[in-house]
Amino acid sequence: MSFTVAITGRPNVGKSTFFNRLLEQRKAIVDDVSGVTRDRQYGVADWAGKTFNLIDTGGFVPQSDDVFEREIAKQVNIAIDEANAIIFMVDVSTGITNLDESMADLLRRSQKPVMLAVNKVDNHNRLLEASEFYSLGFEHIFFISSISGSGTGELLDSVISHMKDDDAATDVNEGIPKFAIIGQPNVGKSSLLNALVGQERTIVSDIAGTTRDTIHTHYNLFNKEFILIDTAGIRRKAKVHEDLEFYSVIRAIKAIDEADICLLLLDAGKGITAQDLSIYSLAVAKGKGIVVLVNKWDLMEKETNTARDYEKDLRQRLAPFNDVPILFVSVTEKQRIFKSIESALEVYENKHRKVTTSKLNDVMLKAVEQYHPPVVRGNAIKIKYVTQLPTHTPTFAFFCNYPDDVKTPYKNYLENKLRENFDFKGVPVRLFFRKK
């Protein structure tokens, strides 16, 4: 199960600043002018070891004559409908406005847990002024400052308190691999699903965005069993216009949460675009196994080393995590589409590979001996012990005397050694360093 949190409120209360703080990056544009955020922003945030999807919505203005504000109001309603919990943000410097009251009225009617976040409370006087927001009638109220981060910890504690254990015993498909077909609109995702199952399971057309919802198909043929999930295309947010399409993008992101392996479909003619890399990074951040499929390969003009050069360029674009299977397929001609499923099943096995602690230490401590960690501030870093943690994604804990001083280049070296000696092809690997 994936947990989704929507940040809502009227324009210019600091939603995007708060969104950027939770993601620890400047993903949403921030400005003093109201209404800067028009397109919804999506991200993955984590707090206290729990991860959740985050949606930053545009400022809510009901019954507006402005075309953008009308569209934003529609998208906010859809986000509220899709979210599991809602952060309702208001601004202490302006007090309660008519727009705040309209939004509060809308949220009180929803059955979702709502956390009222009073923003810009950055001194004692403003803390006193913020008490007027109790009159909005919400049970959970938090006084925060998006810029400095004060008060956000208590708010996030409240958000994750509404999360349930992901390991629900009610899943009838427990233990069956789940493969999500992801990519931009009109690259052939639905055609691939239809070709694999041998029937018209989903509607296919030349119009980008035909698939609105996620389609689950149980495949059980040729001694292979898995769930195929066809998702709506995730396009660049500036090009998401329709209500239904916004709804389907949220569903596609949730499908990535649900899947074990993501089949990233690319258009051979267009190559890998910035949006493809964004989708790829999202799947990697969520710890999903990945197989890259370059579709429409039959339409490409080929020379002796076309595939080799194409793959080399692709791996450079996917760096640093480029240890993924890359297959050149044609869905319409059914070239190598079943090979893609075999690769996905291999990646699924790699994702669940457990390495014994004794074997892990034999290999990795030798690698440490061959190339010692650099000395930091006169301290020699000594890695004593390695073990694999019991997680869904291959995760390894390295115990050493100065865990905070191990730098990224050395972490990359250790990850490369893990990949050289143990087969984790197509799977993100997590490394943690702990005090011995």
Secondary structure, DSSP 8 states (H G I E B T S, - for coil): ---EEEEE-STTSSHHHHHHHHHTS--S---SSTT---S-EEEEEEETTEEEEEEE-----TT-SSHHHHHHHHHHHHHHHH-SEEEEEEETTT-S-HHHHHHHHHHHHS-S-EEEEEE---SHHHHHHGGGGGGG--SEEEE--TTT-TTHHHHHHHHHHT---S--TT-TTTTS-EEEEEESTTSSHHHHHHHHHTS--S---SSTT---S-EEEEEEETTEEEEEEE------GGG--SHHHHHHHHHHHHHHHH-SEEEEEEETTT-S-HHHHHHHHHHHHTT-EEEEEEE-GGGS---TTHHHHHHHHHHHHHTTS----EEE-BTTTTBSHHHHHHHHHHHHHHHT----HHHHHHHHHHHHHHS----BTTB---EEEEEEESSSS-EEEEEES-GGG--HHHHHHHHHHHHHHS--TTS--EEEEEE-
